[in-house]
Amino acid sequence: MADEMPHGREDRLPQPIRDILITAMEETQRRGKVAVAPEHLMLAIAAEPDSIAAAVLADFGLDHDALDHALEVESARSLAVVGIDGLDPELVRATSRPITARPSWASSTREVFRRAQIVGGRRRGRSVELDVLYGIVTASVGTVPRALEYAGVDRDALIGRVERERLVADDEPQRGTQGLSAQERQALRREAQRRMQDARREAQREAQAKRRGAQRAARAPQGEARGSDPASPDA
């Protein structure tokens, strides 16, 4: 169902994930949207106090207010692409009235959690926020990568930082590694790195498939026009 949690039943979710989802729904309603998108998850992470993932974003100049502004710039530029230009951001905010209905979950949000689960497995500590952030920033198309570009953030550097923080998190007591040998901890790090590489390759395959689909769609009208041209050799 569209209104079900994107990562499973709510009562079975780790508390950090529930906190992010609840805040993301509030961000979605505040912005007058009907579906929780990855940018709303990112805003929710940035708003989390004492969060490793929020600290990573802040190090790249993306606290909650800066991220909110970057998303406003992305929205204005996207509207300009379709010929709606020169809108006052304050006017846009004023016309995006908050809604109170429970939002649904965008398919792109479900993809975020799919990627997060590939790299993070089923761990339940605070570092799951890093898994979610990884699932957000590894998307190569959509609102978030455009907003990062407009904000002047090096997305590859951000992904690399999230990956390193995840590897550090894998050595923390919440993962139960304090009693493991150096070789066992190294094996855990290699396994985490392998999962991240698998997730990145999957994201790259998805991006390539979307680009090929867009290229085919762009070529199709040209092919149809040539086929209908009386002067065409095939006519």
JOVENSUL-V982345 format. One record per backbone hydrogen bond with DSSP energy under -0.5 kcal/mol. CO is the residue of the C=O (numbers start at 1). NH is the residue of the N-H. E is the energy in kcal/mol with one decimal. If there is no record, write none. Layout:
co nh e
CO NH E
CO NH E
This chain:
co nh e
1 4 -1.2
2 105 -1.4
5 8 -1.1
9 12 -1.5
10 13 -1.3
14 17 -0.6
14 18 -2.2
15 19 -2.6
16 20 -2.0
17 21 -2.7
18 22 -2.6
19 23 -2.3
20 24 -2.7
21 25 -2.3
22 26 -1.8
23 27 -2.5
24 28 -2.4
25 29 -2.4
26 30 -2.5
27 31 -1.8
28 33 -2.6
29 32 -1.4
29 99 -1.6
34 104 -2.5
35 37 -0.5
36 106 -2.1
37 40 -1.2
37 41 -1.4
38 42 -2.3
39 43 -2.1
40 44 -2.0
41 45 -2.3
42 46 -2.5
43 47 -1.3
45 48 -1.5
48 51 -0.9
51 55 -2.0
52 56 -2.0
53 57 -2.1
54 58 -2.5
55 59 -2.0
56 60 -0.8
57 60 -1.0
57 62 -2.7
58 61 -2.0
63 67 -2.7
64 68 -2.4
65 69 -2.3
66 70 -2.4
67 71 -2.1
68 72 -1.7
69 73 -2.3
70 74 -2.2
71 75 -2.3
72 76 -2.4
73 77 -2.5
74 78 -2.3
75 79 -2.1
76 80 -2.0
77 81 -1.6
78 82 -0.9
79 82 -0.6
79 84 -2.8
80 83 -1.8
83 85 -0.9
88 91 -0.6
88 92 -2.3
89 93 -2.5
90 94 -2.1
91 95 -2.0
92 96 -1.0
95 97 -1.5
104 36 -3.2
104 106 -0.5
106 109 -0.8
106 110 -1.6
107 111 -1.8
108 112 -1.5
109 113 -1.8
110 114 -1.8
111 115 -2.5
112 116 -2.4
113 117 -2.1
114 118 -1.7
115 119 -1.7
116 120 -2.2
117 121 -2.1
120 123 -1.3
125 128 -1.8
126 129 -1.8
127 130 -1.0
127 131 -1.1
128 132 -2.2
129 133 -2.6
130 134 -2.5
131 135 -2.2
132 136 -1.6
133 137 -2.7
134 138 -1.6
136 139 -1.2
142 146 -1.4
143 147 -2.7
144 148 -2.7
145 149 -1.9
146 150 -2.5
147 151 -1.9
148 153 -2.8
149 152 -1.4
153 155 -1.0
154 158 -2.2
155 159 -2.8
156 160 -2.5
157 161 -2.2
158 162 -2.4
159 163 -2.5
160 164 -2.3
161 165 -2.5
162 166 -2.1
163 167 -2.0
164 168 -2.1
165 169 -2.4
166 170 -1.7
168 171 -1.6
169 172 -1.6
172 175 -2.2
172 177 -0.8
173 176 -2.3
177 180 -1.9
181 185 -2.4
182 186 -2.4
183 187 -2.0
184 188 -2.0
185 189 -2.3
186 190 -2.4
187 191 -2.2
188 192 -2.5
189 193 -2.5
190 194 -2.4
191 195 -2.2
192 196 -2.1
193 197 -2.4
194 198 -2.4
195 199 -2.3
196 200 -2.4
197 201 -2.5
198 202 -2.2
199 203 -2.3
200 204 -2.4
201 205 -2.4
202 206 -2.3
203 207 -2.2
204 208 -2.5
205 209 -2.5
206 210 -2.2
207 211 -2.3
208 212 -2.6
209 213 -2.2
210 214 -2.4
211 215 -2.5
212 216 -2.5
213 217 -2.3
214 218 -2.0
215 219 -2.0
216 220 -1.9
217 221 -0.8
218 222 -0.5
219 223 -2.3
220 224 -2.4
221 225 -2.3
222 226 -2.4
223 227 -2.0
224 228 -1.3
225 229 -0.6
226 229 -1.0
228 230 -0.5
229 232 -2.1
232 235 -2.0
